[in-house]
Amino acid sequence: MQENWKNKFIVFFDGECGMCNFWVQWILGRDKRDLFIFASLQSDFGQQFLTERGLEAKVFDTMYLWKPDEYFLSKSQAVIKIASLISGVYKLLFIGKLFPTMIGDAIYNKVSENRKKLYSQKCFLPDQHQMKKFVEV
């Protein structure tokens, strides 16, 4: 792990999912404090992350948020934390912490089941600045 990642949050996502790519672009557009780095779950780095934590390495329906040397979150908890870190009006999603994780994850799972029906795969080409925010492309 690179030393300059200590103060970053790494978002692991399904690199072959149009909806996931949409949300990566959404985060990139709002990451004014340069907090996030991205890696697809299919990448070597993503596979290493999953394997080291005993997580399923062949199913890519979960988004993870990792703060190196501290914690990782998944599904609805990752979404809520990302929104709170982006701040502004999105911080209101933090109200989701009032609901049990089981309910938030059930909603997340339902969206995840239908994500490929909701969004077609689109090829996202990051610009030069955005490329620096990806572990592997």
Contacts in CASP RR format, 6 or more apart in sequence:
PFRMAT RR
TARGET T0000
AUTHOR 0000-0000-0000
METHOD contacts of the structure
MODEL  1
MQENWKNKFIVFFDGECGMCNFWVQWILGRDKRDLFIFASLQSDFGQQFL
TERGLEAKVFDTMYLWKPDEYFLSKSQAVIKIASLISGVYKLLFIGKLFP
TMIGDAIYNKVSENRKKLYSQKCFLPDQHQMKKFVEV
1 68 0 8 1.000
5 37 0 8 1.000
5 68 0 8 1.000
6 68 0 8 1.000
6 69 0 8 1.000
7 35 0 8 1.000
8 35 0 8 1.000
8 36 0 8 1.000
8 37 0 8 1.000
8 68 0 8 1.000
9 35 0 8 1.000
9 36 0 8 1.000
9 37 0 8 1.000
9 65 0 8 1.000
9 66 0 8 1.000
9 67 0 8 1.000
9 81 0 8 1.000
9 82 0 8 1.000
9 85 0 8 1.000
10 36 0 8 1.000
10 37 0 8 1.000
10 38 0 8 1.000
10 39 0 8 1.000
10 49 0 8 1.000
10 65 0 8 1.000
10 66 0 8 1.000
10 67 0 8 1.000
10 68 0 8 1.000
10 135 0 8 1.000
11 24 0 8 1.000
11 27 0 8 1.000
11 36 0 8 1.000
11 37 0 8 1.000
11 38 0 8 1.000
11 39 0 8 1.000
11 63 0 8 1.000
11 64 0 8 1.000
11 65 0 8 1.000
11 78 0 8 1.000
11 82 0 8 1.000
12 38 0 8 1.000
12 39 0 8 1.000
12 40 0 8 1.000
12 41 0 8 1.000
12 46 0 8 1.000
12 49 0 8 1.000
12 50 0 8 1.000
12 63 0 8 1.000
12 64 0 8 1.000
12 65 0 8 1.000
12 66 0 8 1.000
13 20 0 8 1.000
13 21 0 8 1.000
13 23 0 8 1.000
13 24 0 8 1.000
13 38 0 8 1.000
13 39 0 8 1.000
13 40 0 8 1.000
13 41 0 8 1.000
13 63 0 8 1.000
14 20 0 8 1.000
14 40 0 8 1.000
14 41 0 8 1.000
14 42 0 8 1.000
14 60 0 8 1.000
14 61 0 8 1.000
14 63 0 8 1.000
15 21 0 8 1.000
15 40 0 8 1.000
15 41 0 8 1.000
15 42 0 8 1.000
15 60 0 8 1.000
16 40 0 8 1.000
16 42 0 8 1.000
16 60 0 8 1.000
16 121 0 8 1.000
17 60 0 8 1.000
17 115 0 8 1.000
17 116 0 8 1.000
17 119 0 8 1.000
17 121 0 8 1.000
18 115 0 8 1.000
18 116 0 8 1.000
18 119 0 8 1.000
18 120 0 8 1.000
18 121 0 8 1.000
18 122 0 8 1.000
19 115 0 8 1.000
19 116 0 8 1.000
19 118 0 8 1.000
19 119 0 8 1.000
20 63 0 8 1.000
20 115 0 8 1.000
21 121 0 8 1.000
21 122 0 8 1.000
21 124 0 8 1.000
22 119 0 8 1.000
22 122 0 8 1.000
23 63 0 8 1.000
24 38 0 8 1.000
24 124 0 8 1.000
25 124 0 8 1.000
27 36 0 8 1.000
27 38 0 8 1.000
27 82 0 8 1.000
27 86 0 8 1.000
28 36 0 8 1.000
28 38 0 8 1.000
28 126 0 8 1.000
28 130 0 8 1.000
28 133 0 8 1.000
30 86 0 8 1.000
30 90 0 8 1.000
31 86 0 8 1.000
31 133 0 8 1.000
33 85 0 8 1.000
33 87 0 8 1.000
35 85 0 8 1.000
36 82 0 8 1.000
36 85 0 8 1.000
36 133 0 8 1.000
37 133 0 8 1.000
37 134 0 8 1.000
37 135 0 8 1.000
38 133 0 8 1.000
38 134 0 8 1.000
38 135 0 8 1.000
39 45 0 8 1.000
39 46 0 8 1.000
39 49 0 8 1.000
39 134 0 8 1.000
39 135 0 8 1.000
39 136 0 8 1.000
40 46 0 8 1.000
40 136 0 8 1.000
41 47 0 8 1.000
41 49 0 8 1.000
41 50 0 8 1.000
41 60 0 8 1.000
41 64 0 8 1.000
42 60 0 8 1.000
43 135 0 8 1.000
43 136 0 8 1.000
44 136 0 8 1.000
45 135 0 8 1.000
45 136 0 8 1.000
46 135 0 8 1.000
47 57 0 8 1.000
49 55 0 8 1.000
49 64 0 8 1.000
49 66 0 8 1.000
50 56 0 8 1.000
50 57 0 8 1.000
51 57 0 8 1.000
53 72 0 8 1.000
55 62 0 8 1.000
55 64 0 8 1.000
61 109 0 8 1.000
61 112 0 8 1.000
61 113 0 8 1.000
61 115 0 8 1.000
62 74 0 8 1.000
62 75 0 8 1.000
62 112 0 8 1.000
63 74 0 8 1.000
63 75 0 8 1.000
63 78 0 8 1.000
63 79 0 8 1.000
64 72 0 8 1.000
64 73 0 8 1.000
64 74 0 8 1.000
64 78 0 8 1.000
65 72 0 8 1.000
65 73 0 8 1.000
65 74 0 8 1.000
65 77 0 8 1.000
65 78 0 8 1.000
65 81 0 8 1.000
65 82 0 8 1.000
66 72 0 8 1.000
66 73 0 8 1.000
73 81 0 8 1.000
75 104 0 8 1.000
75 105 0 8 1.000
75 108 0 8 1.000
75 109 0 8 1.000
75 112 0 8 1.000
76 96 0 8 1.000
76 101 0 8 1.000
76 104 0 8 1.000
76 105 0 8 1.000
76 107 0 8 1.000
76 108 0 8 1.000
77 101 0 8 1.000
77 105 0 8 1.000
79 93 0 8 1.000
79 108 0 8 1.000
80 93 0 8 1.000
80 94 0 8 1.000
80 96 0 8 1.000
80 97 0 8 1.000
83 90 0 8 1.000
83 91 0 8 1.000
83 92 0 8 1.000
83 93 0 8 1.000
83 94 0 8 1.000
84 90 0 8 1.000
84 91 0 8 1.000
84 93 0 8 1.000
84 94 0 8 1.000
96 104 0 8 1.000
111 118 0 8 1.000
126 133 0 8 1.000
126 134 0 8 1.000
126 137 0 8 1.000
131 137 0 8 1.000
END
